Amino acid sequence: MGELDNVERWTKGNNLTLNRAKCTEIHDIRRKCQVVMPHLLPYVARVQSMKVLGVTSNCNLSVLDHVNNITRSSAQTIRALRILRAHDMVDSSLHVVYRAVA
């Protein structure tokens, strides 16, 4: 009985469903001794970063990827609003677009 089986049993007991195809494993490499850990679950993919509850963190448990994603998304939104303003869109319409995007 593996750990993933325990999680799946818990989900069924709480009227939830576990999608094994979306299960991933992330390895914390912050330790000084860089020991390569074997896959605990060989059928689960090991990834360098993952998004949990909307926050992206990497294998160093840093949220730098998350901050970069938010910054990039905000810059794209601001650029789009500037282009719309340059095409003479009125402020009230810009506010509607902003609320829809943000």
Backbone as CSV, one residue per row, in Angstrom:
resi,resn,N_x,N_y,N_z,CA_x,CA_y,CA_z,C_x,C_y,C_z
1,MET,0.846,-1.180,0.000,0.000,0.000,0.000,0.890,1.241,0.000
2,GLY,0.779,2.047,-1.015,1.609,3.230,-1.134,0.955,4.459,-0.528
3,GLU,1.747,5.512,-0.438,1.245,6.759,0.127,0.123,7.340,-0.720
4,LEU,0.244,7.201,-2.030,-0.802,7.716,-2.905,-2.109,6.958,-2.711
5,ASP,-2.023,5.676,-2.370,-3.231,4.902,-2.070,-3.908,5.434,-0.812
6,ASN,-3.100,5.833,0.172,-3.660,6.410,1.402,-4.375,7.729,1.109
7,VAL,-3.756,8.542,0.254,-4.384,9.816,-0.116,-5.680,9.557,-0.869
8,GLU,-5.650,8.589,-1.782,-6.851,8.279,-2.553,-7.975,7.750,-1.650
9,ARG,-7.630,6.957,-0.661,-8.625,6.456,0.288,-9.227,7.616,1.082
10,TRP,-8.376,8.570,1.485,-8.864,9.738,2.213,-9.813,10.553,1.340
11,THR,-9.451,10.739,0.056,-10.316,11.535,-0.817,-11.676,10.873,-1.001
12,LYS,-11.672,9.559,-1.165,-12.957,8.861,-1.319,-13.795,8.966,-0.055
13,GLY,-13.146,8.898,1.106,-13.857,9.033,2.370,-14.444,10.412,2.575
14,ASN,-13.904,11.409,1.870,-14.395,12.786,1.975,-15.139,13.225,0.717
15,ASN,-15.637,12.227,-0.040,-16.452,12.470,-1.230,-15.717,13.319,-2.272
16,LEU,-14.410,13.039,-2.455,-13.587,13.716,-3.447,-13.007,12.676,-4.389
17,THR,-12.390,13.142,-5.459,-11.766,12.243,-6.420,-10.321,12.663,-6.643
18,LEU,-9.412,11.716,-6.632,-8.002,11.982,-6.896,-7.707,11.639,-8.348
19,ASN,-7.155,12.605,-9.070,-6.762,12.381,-10.454,-5.274,12.018,-10.459
20,ARG,-4.967,10.734,-10.541,-3.578,10.275,-10.494,-2.755,10.809,-11.654
21,ALA,-3.388,11.104,-12.785,-2.655,11.616,-13.943,-2.090,13.015,-13.675
22,LYS,-2.674,13.745,-12.731,-2.206,15.091,-12.417,-1.298,15.133,-11.190
23,CYS,-1.022,13.992,-10.587,-0.163,13.957,-9.413,1.286,14.177,-9.814
24,THR,1.981,15.039,-9.089,3.395,15.303,-9.330,4.142,15.311,-8.014
25,GLU,5.454,15.211,-8.115,6.325,15.200,-6.945,7.360,16.293,-7.136
26,ILE,7.629,17.047,-6.071,8.675,18.060,-6.113,9.678,17.719,-5.020
27,HIS,10.948,17.880,-5.332,12.020,17.500,-4.414,12.660,18.752,-3.849
28,ASP,12.709,18.870,-2.548,13.319,20.012,-1.867,14.832,19.847,-1.903
29,ILE,15.536,20.779,-2.569,17.000,20.663,-2.659,17.706,21.755,-1.870
30,ARG,17.096,22.257,-0.820,17.722,23.310,-0.024,18.806,22.779,0.892
31,ARG,18.835,21.495,1.145,19.809,20.939,2.088,21.229,21.118,1.583
32,LYS,22.181,21.234,2.520,23.585,21.407,2.145,24.130,20.176,1.438
33,CYS,23.785,19.003,1.918,24.257,17.793,1.247,23.283,17.481,0.114
34,GLN,23.745,17.617,-1.083,22.890,17.439,-2.254,22.706,15.957,-2.568
35,VAL,21.987,15.266,-1.715,21.721,13.848,-1.915,20.583,13.710,-2.920
36,VAL,20.795,12.902,-3.933,19.753,12.681,-4.912,18.773,11.669,-4.346
37,MET,17.559,12.101,-4.136,16.534,11.238,-3.570,15.907,10.403,-4.686
38,PRO,15.695,9.119,-4.428,15.006,8.311,-5.434,13.534,8.691,-5.477
39,HIS,12.896,8.400,-6.589,11.467,8.646,-6.692,10.742,7.768,-5.680
40,LEU,9.949,8.387,-4.829,9.166,7.617,-3.867,8.041,6.888,-4.579
41,LEU,7.523,7.515,-5.607,6.443,6.926,-6.386,6.900,6.935,-7.846
42,PRO,7.411,5.833,-8.348,8.008,5.830,-9.684,7.047,6.201,-10.810
43,TYR,5.751,6.070,-10.606,4.781,6.399,-11.639,4.277,7.833,-11.534
44,VAL,4.859,8.621,-10.631,4.485,10.022,-10.468,5.641,10.882,-10.993
45,ALA,5.323,11.859,-11.827,6.347,12.709,-12.439,6.979,13.633,-11.399
46,ARG,8.285,13.805,-11.504,9.008,14.754,-10.651,9.158,16.053,-11.431
47,VAL,8.779,17.160,-10.823,8.809,18.461,-11.491,9.706,19.429,-10.731
48,GLN,10.114,20.501,-11.417,10.961,21.527,-10.798,10.140,22.612,-10.109
49,SER,8.907,22.819,-10.582,8.037,23.805,-9.939,6.599,23.347,-10.102
50,MET,5.746,23.828,-9.203,4.330,23.478,-9.285,3.494,24.608,-8.702
51,LYS,2.242,24.638,-9.148,1.302,25.642,-8.661,0.351,24.966,-7.688
52,VAL,0.309,25.485,-6.462,-0.569,24.964,-5.422,-1.397,26.128,-4.893
53,LEU,-2.696,26.006,-4.988,-3.626,27.047,-4.543,-3.295,28.400,-5.155
54,GLY,-2.890,28.383,-6.430,-2.625,29.618,-7.162,-1.244,30.200,-6.965
55,VAL,-0.398,29.571,-6.155,0.951,30.078,-5.906,1.956,29.106,-6.499
56,THR,2.842,29.619,-7.366,3.868,28.797,-7.985,5.115,28.819,-7.116
57,SER,5.610,27.638,-6.757,6.869,27.551,-6.018,7.753,26.527,-6.721
58,ASN,9.070,26.688,-6.548,9.990,25.775,-7.214,10.612,24.825,-6.207
59,CYS,11.562,24.016,-6.669,12.140,22.986,-5.808,12.990,23.573,-4.683
60,ASN,13.328,24.852,-4.757,14.021,25.528,-3.656,13.033,26.147,-2.676
61,LEU,11.773,25.893,-2.891,10.671,26.458,-2.101,10.671,27.984,-2.164
62,SER,11.092,28.518,-3.304,11.091,29.951,-3.550,9.842,30.307,-4.346
63,VAL,9.298,31.471,-4.086,8.132,31.931,-4.831,8.537,32.943,-5.900
64,LEU,9.819,32.954,-6.261,10.308,33.878,-7.280,9.589,33.663,-8.607
65,ASP,9.335,32.417,-8.974,8.589,32.132,-10.204,7.199,32.754,-10.150
66,HIS,6.565,32.690,-8.981,5.229,33.259,-8.807,5.264,34.781,-8.984
67,VAL,6.249,35.425,-8.362,6.381,36.883,-8.474,6.641,37.270,-9.925
68,ASN,7.498,36.514,-10.612,7.778,36.805,-12.019,6.525,36.652,-12.872
69,ASN,5.728,35.625,-12.618,4.485,35.423,-13.379,3.507,36.569,-13.163
70,ILE,3.369,37.012,-11.927,2.453,38.119,-11.624,2.948,39.413,-12.271
71,THR,4.250,39.647,-12.187,4.824,40.854,-12.786,4.621,40.855,-14.298
72,ARG,4.873,39.701,-14.939,4.706,39.594,-16.394,3.237,39.815,-16.780
73,SER,2.339,39.210,-16.043,0.915,39.352,-16.338,0.456,40.799,-16.161
74,SER,0.925,41.455,-15.104,0.550,42.849,-14.859,1.086,43.761,-15.955
75,ALA,2.322,43.518,-16.388,2.910,44.334,-17.458,2.130,44.164,-18.757
76,GLN,1.688,42.949,-19.045,0.900,42.709,-20.258,-0.443,43.430,-20.184
77,THR,-1.063,43.413,-19.004,-2.347,44.094,-18.830,-2.190,45.599,-19.011
78,ILE,-1.150,46.164,-18.408,-0.913,47.612,-18.518,-0.644,47.992,-19.973
79,ARG,0.136,47.188,-20.677,0.425,47.463,-22.090,-0.860,47.437,-22.918
80,ALA,-1.715,46.437,-22.666,-2.978,46.357,-23.403,-3.850,47.572,-23.126
81,LEU,-3.905,48.021,-21.873,-4.714,49.199,-21.542,-4.149,50.458,-22.204
82,ARG,-2.821,50.561,-22.273,-2.211,51.723,-22.940,-2.529,51.723,-24.431
83,ILE,-2.516,50.551,-25.050,-2.852,50.464,-26.475,-4.308,50.864,-26.695
84,LEU,-5.202,50.392,-25.813,-6.613,50.768,-25.942,-6.801,52.264,-25.754
85,ARG,-6.076,52.852,-24.817,-6.175,54.295,-24.601,-5.635,55.049,-25.811
86,ALA,-4.549,54.544,-26.406,-3.982,55.187,-27.596,-4.960,55.152,-28.762
87,HIS,-5.869,54.178,-28.757,-6.902,54.097,-29.788,-8.173,54.821,-29.360
88,ASP,-8.022,55.751,-28.426,-9.092,56.650,-27.987,-10.261,55.962,-27.302
89,MET,-9.997,54.893,-26.561,-11.058,54.279,-25.778,-11.334,55.176,-24.573
90,VAL,-12.591,55.393,-24.267,-12.962,56.286,-23.166,-12.653,55.623,-21.820
91,ASP,-12.488,56.443,-20.797,-12.085,55.947,-19.479,-13.071,54.937,-18.898
92,SER,-14.353,55.169,-19.079,-15.333,54.243,-18.500,-15.190,52.848,-19.127
93,SER,-14.920,52.804,-20.417,-14.710,51.505,-21.072,-13.400,50.870,-20.618
94,LEU,-12.366,51.678,-20.407,-11.092,51.162,-19.893,-11.278,50.527,-18.511
95,HIS,-12.102,51.154,-17.682,-12.375,50.612,-16.351,-13.078,49.262,-16.458
96,VAL,-13.992,49.125,-17.393,-14.689,47.857,-17.587,-13.698,46.774,-18.030
97,VAL,-12.821,47.115,-18.959,-11.807,46.164,-19.427,-10.893,45.778,-18.278
98,TYR,-10.453,46.755,-17.487,-9.564,46.476,-16.362,-10.209,45.536,-15.362
99,ARG,-11.469,45.790,-15.008,-12.165,44.931,-14.049,-12.330,43.507,-14.583
100,ALA,-12.516,43.392,-15.880,-12.672,42.056,-16.483,-11.364,41.285,-16.460
101,VAL,-10.251,41.994,-16.575,-8.951,41.326,-16.635,-8.367,41.115,-15.230
102,ALA,-8.515,42.094,-14.375,-7.855,42.032,-13.058,-8.614,41.210,-12.052
